């Protein structure tokens, strides 16, 4: 009897055990004992205060020059009717994109230099992550479109006006912007739903996926693989497309019979190649160099290079190597000087009024004297011209 009762007790315990485990009161979510992260700490450049002030001044100057230079190119292309062609429309959109690209990270870097806590909110971190990657993706796509445009202009010059119409160029620009902002939307949304329970220190200058994955409490290999696959597709796919386009351009240029034609073709593509080399060179350092994941310092420098230095060099490269852009910039600056002179003249109305009144009085006196002389001599103005007499 005792053995039967003992067996019955064991069976009851085994049957009730799953019910106890699935009881909603006793269920504990993974990592529920931890406090969820509401903000991150971006270490940036952790150095002495004097060096931080120096870096703050340097980054502020770089940011100001970048926005001013790219903004000048946008204004020059917008105001000059001769530059309303597909090539310069791509360039204008590229400069406009660079302004927003550098503005997605640099202002927070500057605020971080002056802040003691160096914190960024959870939402702010992922918003910066989204815009930084989206604008970078749009830049990669736009560089590929610009390479395709140069390929058509040099390798298919007779068909270029019929292929690269304003309608097609507008559609290509829209595709670059839309695809750039849609491509990483889902991966970033997935990353933001991962559990972050601490620590919350990001040893970087921006919110980058690598440090965020390292801070997550649970591993998500599928999301991580998706994010890195999309990044590799965008970087290497566009880079290979650009490389192939310029290989065909180079072969076509080498077959040109005239040296001036070859020089003009190289000059046309030289600025674009310089920008592509700067941008993709720094990206390759980030994603190709072996062992780079163990060096946070190199990651910061490489990120600064393609996030700040490249946008700074773009207006210098395009304005110095392109005669049309230089002429348009001079024209825009000339209009600015004229406007400034007009505003200066309008800022001194009382002085101008007194001077004009005095000049008008002297003119009336001279006219009366001249009229009296004409009446005395009986001469008209043409005859006075022949005699060499002056009149106002």
C-alpha distance (Angstrom), angle and dihedral (degrees) to the residues before:
residue distance angle dihedral
X1 . . .
X2 3.79 . .
X3 3.83 91.4 .
X4 3.82 90.4 51.3
X5 3.79 92.0 49.5
X6 3.80 91.0 48.2
X7 3.81 91.3 50.6
X8 3.81 91.1 48.5
X9 3.84 90.2 51.8
X10 3.82 91.1 51.5
X11 3.82 91.6 50.8
X12 3.80 92.1 49.7
X13 3.82 90.9 49.9
X14 3.81 92.7 50.0
X15 3.82 91.6 49.5
X16 3.79 94.3 48.8
X17 3.81 95.4 45.6
X18 3.88 96.1 79.5
X19 3.80 89.6 47.6
X20 3.76 90.3 54.4
X21 3.80 91.6 48.8
X22 3.80 93.1 50.7
X23 3.76 94.8 45.3
X24 3.85 105.1 124.0
X25 3.74 90.3 -141.3
X26 3.80 92.9 59.4
X27 3.81 97.9 38.3
X28 3.79 112.1 109.9
X29 3.77 118.5 -162.7
X30 3.81 116.3 -132.1
X31 3.79 111.4 -84.5
X32 3.81 91.9 2.0
X33 3.79 89.0 134.6
X34 3.81 88.7 64.4
X35 3.79 126.3 76.8
X36 3.79 112.4 -114.1
X37 3.79 115.9 -118.6
X38 3.81 114.1 -106.0
X39 3.79 97.6 175.8
X40 3.78 140.0 18.9
X41 3.78 131.6 -139.6
X42 3.81 113.3 -130.7
X43 3.77 104.8 -157.4
X44 3.81 94.2 -167.4
X45 3.79 109.6 168.4
X46 3.78 106.5 -9.1
X47 3.79 102.9 -161.0
X48 3.78 141.4 118.9
X49 3.79 120.2 -48.7
X50 3.81 93.7 -112.6
X51 3.79 91.5 53.5
X52 3.79 90.6 47.5
X53 3.81 90.5 53.4
X54 3.81 89.2 49.6
X55 3.81 91.3 49.9
X56 3.80 90.2 46.1
X57 3.81 90.8 54.6
X58 3.81 91.7 45.8
X59 3.81 94.0 48.7
X60 3.81 92.1 45.2
X61 3.79 91.2 53.0
X62 3.81 91.5 46.0
X63 3.80 92.1 49.1
X64 3.80 92.7 48.0
X65 3.80 93.0 49.0
X66 3.81 91.4 46.4
X67 3.80 94.5 52.0
X68 3.81 92.2 42.5
X69 3.81 95.3 47.4
X70 3.79 96.4 45.7
X71 3.79 90.8 41.9
X72 3.82 90.0 53.3
X73 3.82 90.4 53.7
X74 3.81 91.1 49.6
X75 3.81 91.4 49.8
X76 3.81 92.8 45.8
X77 3.81 92.9 51.7
X78 3.80 92.0 43.4
X79 3.82 94.5 50.1
X80 3.81 99.5 39.6
X81 3.79 111.5 77.4
X82 3.80 93.5 -162.3
X83 3.82 89.4 64.2
X84 3.80 95.0 57.6
X85 3.81 92.2 108.5
X86 3.83 130.1 115.0
X87 3.80 93.7 -101.1
X88 3.80 93.9 54.4
X89 3.79 92.9 38.3
X90 3.81 87.9 59.7
X91 3.79 89.7 47.1
X92 3.81 92.3 49.3
X93 3.80 91.9 50.6
X94 3.79 89.9 46.4
X95 3.81 92.0 54.1
X96 3.81 91.1 45.1
X97 3.81 89.4 50.7
X98 3.80 91.0 49.8
X99 3.80 90.7 57.0
X100 3.80 91.4 56.8
X101 3.80 93.0 38.6
X102 3.78 93.4 58.0
X103 3.83 91.0 40.0
X104 3.81 91.5 58.0
X105 3.82 92.5 69.6
X106 3.81 114.1 10.3
X107 3.84 99.2 68.5
X108 3.81 90.4 54.5
X109 3.82 89.4 47.3
X110 3.80 90.1 53.3
X111 3.80 91.8 48.4
X112 3.80 88.9 47.9
X113 3.80 91.4 57.2
X114 3.81 91.2 56.7
X115 3.80 95.7 41.8
X116 3.77 124.2 89.1
X117 3.82 96.0 -158.5
X118 3.84 95.1 43.6
X119 3.80 90.7 -156.8
X120 3.79 130.4 156.7
X121 3.78 123.5 -169.6
X122 3.79 121.7 -111.0
X123 3.81 91.1 -113.3
X124 3.79 93.2 43.2
X125 3.81 91.1 52.1
X126 3.78 93.7 54.1
X127 3.81 93.0 42.0
X128 3.80 88.8 54.7
X129 3.82 89.5 45.5
X130 3.81 91.2 52.2
X131 3.80 97.7 47.0
X132 3.81 93.9 41.7
X133 3.81 92.4 53.2
X134 3.80 94.9 38.3
X135 3.81 94.2 51.3
X136 3.80 90.5 43.7
X137 3.81 90.0 52.3
X138 3.80 90.7 49.5
X139 3.80 89.3 50.6
X140 3.81 91.5 52.7
X141 3.80 91.3 49.9
X142 3.80 92.9 45.9
X143 3.81 91.9 51.0
X144 3.81 88.3 53.2
X145 3.82 90.9 50.4
X146 3.80 90.4 49.8
X147 3.81 89.9 52.1
X148 3.81 89.9 50.8
X149 3.81 89.4 49.9
X150 3.82 91.7 53.1
X151 3.80 90.0 47.3
X152 3.81 91.5 55.1
X153 3.82 93.1 44.0
X154 3.83 94.1 52.4
X155 3.81 104.7 27.9
X156 3.82 97.4 35.3
X157 3.81 104.0 27.4
X158 3.82 95.8 152.3
X159 3.80 93.7 50.0
X160 3.82 95.2 38.6
X161 3.86 97.8 91.7
X162 3.80 91.2 49.6
X163 3.81 95.2 45.5
X164 3.79 103.9 37.8
X165 3.78 98.4 48.6
X166 3.78 123.8 163.3
X167 3.80 89.5 -105.4
X168 3.82 92.6 54.5
X169 3.80 93.9 44.1
X170 3.81 90.3 51.6
X171 3.80 91.0 50.7
X172 3.81 91.2 49.2
X173 3.80 92.0 51.5
X174 3.80 91.5 49.2
X175 3.82 90.5 49.1
X176 3.82 90.4 52.4
X177 3.81 92.6 52.5
X178 3.80 96.3 42.4
X179 3.81 96.3 44.9
X180 3.78 91.0 46.1
X181 3.80 92.3 55.8
X182 3.81 95.8 41.6
X183 3.79 102.1 42.9
X184 3.82 98.4 72.5
X185 3.80 97.8 29.4
X186 3.83 96.2 97.2
X187 3.86 97.3 41.5
X188 3.81 91.9 49.7
X189 3.80 90.5 47.3
X190 3.82 89.0 53.0
X191 3.81 92.2 47.9
X192 3.81 91.3 50.9
X193 3.83 89.4 56.2
X194 3.80 93.2 56.0
X195 3.83 116.0 107.1
X196 3.81 113.9 -99.6
X197 3.79 109.9 -174.1
X198 3.79 101.5 158.6
X199 2.91 168.1 -26.2
X200 3.80 94.4 71.6
X201 3.82 101.7 -171.0
X202 3.83 116.2 123.5
X203 3.80 111.5 -165.3
X204 3.80 93.7 -153.5
X205 3.80 141.4 83.3
X206 3.83 94.7 -117.5
X207 3.80 137.3 26.2
X208 3.80 99.7 -88.2
X209 3.83 126.4 176.7
X210 3.80 94.2 -121.3
X211 3.82 96.9 62.6
X212 3.82 91.1 38.6
X213 3.80 92.0 55.4
X214 3.80 88.9 48.6
X215 3.83 91.2 53.9
X216 3.81 95.5 49.1
X217 3.82 115.5 109.7
X218 3.80 93.1 -142.0
X219 3.76 127.7 43.5
X220 3.80 116.7 -119.0
X221 3.80 107.0 -172.8
X222 3.82 93.1 170.8
X223 3.81 94.1 55.4
X224 3.79 91.0 42.0
X225 3.78 92.1 50.9
X226 3.81 91.2 47.1
X227 3.80 92.6 51.5
X228 3.80 94.6 47.4
X229 3.80 92.4 43.7
X230 3.80 91.7 54.3
X231 3.81 90.9 46.3
X232 3.80 91.7 50.8
X233 3.79 91.5 46.0
X234 3.80 92.6 52.0
X235 3.80 95.9 43.9
X236 3.78 102.6 39.5
X237 3.81 96.8 31.6
X238 3.79 93.4 55.4
X239 3.79 92.9 39.0
X240 3.82 92.3 54.0
X241 3.81 90.1 46.4
X242 3.81 91.1 52.2
X243 3.80 91.3 44.9
X244 3.80 91.1 51.5
X245 3.81 92.7 46.9
X246 3.78 93.5 52.1
X247 3.78 92.2 44.2
X248 3.80 88.2 59.7
X249 3.80 89.9 44.5
X250 3.80 91.0 51.7
X251 3.80 91.9 50.5
X252 3.79 90.9 49.0
X253 3.82 92.0 48.4
X254 3.79 92.8 50.2
X255 3.81 89.4 54.5
X256 3.79 92.6 55.7
X257 3.83 111.1 112.9
X258 3.79 97.8 -147.9
X259 3.77 124.3 68.5
X260 3.85 93.5 -146.4
X261 3.79 89.3 55.7
X262 3.78 91.8 51.9
X263 3.79 91.1 47.6
X264 3.80 92.2 50.6
X265 3.80 92.0 48.7
X266 3.80 92.8 49.4
X267 3.79 90.2 47.0
X268 3.79 91.1 51.4
X269 3.81 93.3 52.4
X270 3.81 98.4 33.7
X271 3.80 96.0 83.7
X272 3.79 92.8 47.9
X273 3.80 92.0 48.6
X274 3.80 90.5 50.6
X275 3.81 91.6 53.6
X276 3.81 92.3 46.1
X277 3.81 91.1 49.7
X278 3.80 93.0 50.8
X279 3.80 95.7 45.7
X280 3.79 100.7 41.1
X281 3.79 93.2 37.0
X282 3.80 91.2 62.4
X283 3.82 91.3 42.9
X284 3.80 90.4 53.2
X285 3.79 89.6 53.1
X286 3.81 89.0 55.1
X287 3.80 99.1 45.6
X288 3.82 106.6 24.4
X289 3.80 108.4 36.1
X290 3.82 109.5 101.0
X291 3.76 118.2 -121.3
X292 3.77 93.0 14.2
X293 3.79 91.9 124.0
X294 3.82 89.2 71.3
X295 3.81 94.1 56.5
X296 3.80 115.4 71.2
X297 3.81 91.3 176.9
X298 3.80 93.7 59.9
X299 3.80 90.0 46.1
X300 3.79 90.7 55.0
X301 3.79 93.7 48.2
X302 3.81 93.1 46.1
X303 3.80 91.4 48.3
X304 3.79 91.3 49.8
X305 3.78 90.0 50.3
X306 3.80 97.2 57.9
X307 3.82 93.8 31.1
X308 3.83 98.3 48.6
X309 3.80 114.8 4.4
X310 3.81 97.5 50.1
X311 3.83 94.5 50.8
X312 3.81 88.0 49.3
X313 3.81 93.9 53.4
X314 3.81 95.9 45.4
X315 3.83 97.7 77.9
X316 3.81 90.9 43.3
X317 3.80 92.3 51.7
X318 3.79 95.9 45.6
X319 3.80 96.5 41.8
X320 3.81 96.2 45.9
X321 3.81 96.5 45.8
X322 3.80 99.6 39.9
X323 3.80 120.3 72.4
X324 3.82 93.8 -166.0
X325 3.81 92.2 53.7
X326 3.81 91.3 47.8
X327 3.79 91.3 50.2
X328 3.80 91.7 47.9
X329 3.81 91.5 48.6
X330 3.80 90.8 51.3
X331 3.77 89.9 50.2
X332 3.80 92.6 50.0
X333 3.80 91.8 46.7
X334 3.81 89.1 48.4
X335 3.80 90.3 55.0
X336 3.79 88.8 49.0
X337 3.81 91.5 53.3
X338 3.80 91.6 48.4
X339 3.79 90.8 49.9
X340 3.78 89.8 48.7
X341 3.80 91.1 52.0
X342 3.79 91.0 49.6
X343 3.79 91.0 50.2
X344 3.80 90.9 48.7
X345 3.81 90.3 51.2
X346 3.79 90.7 49.7
X347 3.80 91.0 49.7
X348 3.84 90.8 64.5
X349 3.82 103.2 50.2
X350 3.80 97.5 142.8
X351 3.80 93.7 51.0
X352 3.80 92.3 46.3
X353 3.81 90.8 47.3
X354 3.81 92.6 53.4
X355 3.79 92.5 46.4
X356 3.80 93.0 46.9
X357 3.80 91.4 47.8
X358 3.80 91.6 52.6
X359 3.82 92.1 46.6
X360 3.81 90.9 48.4
X361 3.82 91.0 51.8
X362 3.82 92.3 50.9
X363 3.79 90.5 47.6
X364 3.79 92.1 52.7
X365 3.82 90.9 50.1
X366 3.81 91.7 51.4
X367 3.79 91.7 47.2
X368 3.81 91.0 52.8
X369 3.81 91.3 49.0
X370 3.79 91.4 48.3
X371 3.80 91.9 48.1
X372 3.80 90.3 52.0
X373 3.81 90.8 50.1
X374 3.79 90.9 49.8
X375 3.79 91.4 50.3
X376 3.80 91.8 50.4
X377 3.81 95.2 47.8
X378 3.79 98.4 31.2
X379 3.86 92.2 -130.2
X380 3.80 128.8 145.5
X381 3.81 126.9 -146.0
X382 3.84 98.4 -97.9
X383 3.76 90.6 53.1
X384 3.78 90.6 48.4
X385 3.79 88.0 54.5
X386 3.78 90.6 55.5
X387 3.81 90.8 49.4
X388 3.81 90.8 50.8
X389 3.79 95.8 -115.4
X390 3.82 117.6 152.2
X391 3.75 124.4 -128.0
X392 3.75 129.8 174.1
